Amino acid sequence: MSWPVEITRTFSTVESGADSPLVNKIKCHSSYKKLLNTLFPPESDFMVTPDPLPVNIDGGMDTILSFKVMFQDHHPVLILQVQPRQHLLFTSTREVADKQIRLRMIDLAERMPLLALHGISAIGTKLCFYKFEKVPPRITLNATSPDQEEQLRNRMLRYRGTAQR
């Protein structure tokens, strides 16, 4: 699927230049808002809303830009959390982003009637896709390459408190 030029142009501004973290955060927020409103237009049965989260949730270093896509009767079907691209530089900030979206999915799942909730963690323009399933309760991370799959498996092992030997 090719994206409309308006979408690719707005995301190219996120990747270009040496913006301050605040400017990059604003560009990310605007770009993802535009993308979500393109994928889920106002005239559809979906509604894209900001999803405010507490500052420094779970040890996070910064506020989280977050969106929730809800279907007709306000049931969430997708969440998107956006972090500035500078968070790619450190393992710790990537791991915090991973933990934050997992916890948010669990929070939302408590009040959702659907069997699955999808999530996207975006750091700049790099994406990780998640799926929370109610039965049996689990969160899966979709990798796009064998290398990413191995990295994700190792990260999950660390979260479970087991050491990779």
Buried (B, 14 or more C-beta within 10 A) or exposed (E): EEEEEEBEEBBEBBEEEEBEEEEBBBBBBBBBBBBBEEEBEEEEEBEBEEBEBEEEBEEBEBBBBBBBBBBEEEEBBBBBBBBBBBBBEEEEBBBBBBBBBBBBBEEBBEEBEBEEBBBBBBBBBEEBEBBBBBEEEEBEBEBEEEEEEEEBEEBBEEEEEEEEE
